[in-house]
Amino acid sequence: MHIEHWDTEVDGAPSEEKLRVRLKSRGYRVTRYVYSPGTYFPDHTHAVDKIDAVLFGRFRMTMHGRSVILEAGDCLEIPHGVVHSAEVMGDEPVVSLDAVRVG
């Protein structure tokens, strides 16, 4: 599992604009989603390479039998065809940027 944590000393505070620019520069199309507390996505796959980036809240991602909790500024690469699940943790929504590899 490859997680990229935001470096506030180098990049300042994470923001939607900064994360969008970073993801787009890597060749991804970016869509913003808001997931309510209690939202759960059971095991599934995607036909494309993706990155899930969290702007707000806590998002538990499980892949390869390992779970991690993503928080503001964290990004997780999800290769196509890899089984994974996701769950909003706590009482606050998750605001996420869903990035899909273009081409």
C-alpha positions in Angstrom: 0.0 0.0 0.0 1.5 3.3 -1.0 0.3 6.3 1.1 1.5 9.8 0.5 1.2 12.1 3.5 1.0 15.9 2.9 4.2 17.7 4.1 3.0 20.9 5.7 6.6 22.2 6.1 7.2 22.0 2.4 3.7 22.6 1.0 1.8 24.5 3.6 -1.6 23.5 4.8 -3.4 21.0 2.5 -6.2 22.5 0.4 -8.5 21.3 -2.3 -6.8 23.5 -4.9 -3.3 22.3 -4.0 -4.4 18.6 -4.1 -6.2 19.0 -7.4 -3.1 20.6 -9.0 -0.9 17.8 -7.7 -3.2 15.0 -8.9 -3.9 16.6 -12.3 -0.1 17.1 -12.9 0.3 13.3 -12.5 -2.3 12.7 -15.3 -5.4 12.1 -13.2 -9.0 13.5 -13.7 -10.3 14.7 -10.3 -13.8 14.6 -8.9 -14.8 15.8 -5.4 -17.1 13.7 -3.2 -18.6 14.1 0.2 -19.4 10.9 2.1 -21.7 10.9 5.2 -20.8 9.3 8.5 -21.5 5.6 8.4 -20.8 5.3 4.6 -19.2 2.0 3.8 -18.0 0.6 0.5 -17.6 -3.2 0.6 -14.8 -5.0 -1.2 -14.7 -3.9 -4.9 -12.3 -3.2 -7.7 -11.9 -0.6 -10.4 -10.9 -1.0 -14.1 -8.6 2.0 -13.8 -5.7 3.2 -11.6 -7.0 5.6 -8.9 -5.9 7.8 -6.1 -8.1 8.6 -3.1 -7.1 11.9 -1.5 -8.7 13.1 1.7 -9.5 16.8 2.3 -11.5 16.4 5.5 -12.5 13.7 7.9 -11.1 10.2 8.5 -11.4 7.5 5.8 -10.4 3.9 6.6 -9.1 2.1 3.5 -8.5 -1.7 3.5 -6.4 -3.3 0.8 -4.1 -6.4 0.7 -5.4 -7.4 4.2 -4.1 -4.1 5.7 -6.2 -1.1 6.9 -5.0 2.5 7.2 -6.9 5.6 8.1 -6.4 8.5 5.7 -6.8 12.1 7.1 -6.5 15.6 5.5 -3.8 15.7 2.8 -3.3 11.9 2.7 -3.4 10.1 -0.7 -3.6 6.4 -1.4 -2.8 4.8 -4.7 -5.3 2.1 -5.7 -4.1 0.1 -8.8 -6.7 -1.2 -11.2 -8.1 -4.6 -10.4 -7.0 -4.5 -6.7 -9.7 -5.5 -4.2 -10.3 -2.8 -1.5 -12.9 -1.4 0.8 -13.5 2.0 2.4 -15.3 3.4 5.4 -16.0 6.8 6.9 -14.7 6.8 10.5 -16.3 8.9 13.2 -19.1 11.4 13.2 -17.9 13.8 10.6 -18.2 13.4 6.8 -15.3 12.7 4.6 -14.5 15.1 1.8 -12.5 13.3 -0.8 -10.9 13.8 -4.2 -11.3 10.8 -6.4 -8.6 10.8 -9.0 -8.7 8.5 -12.1 -5.8 8.0 -14.4 -6.5 9.6 -17.8 -5.4 7.6 -20.9 
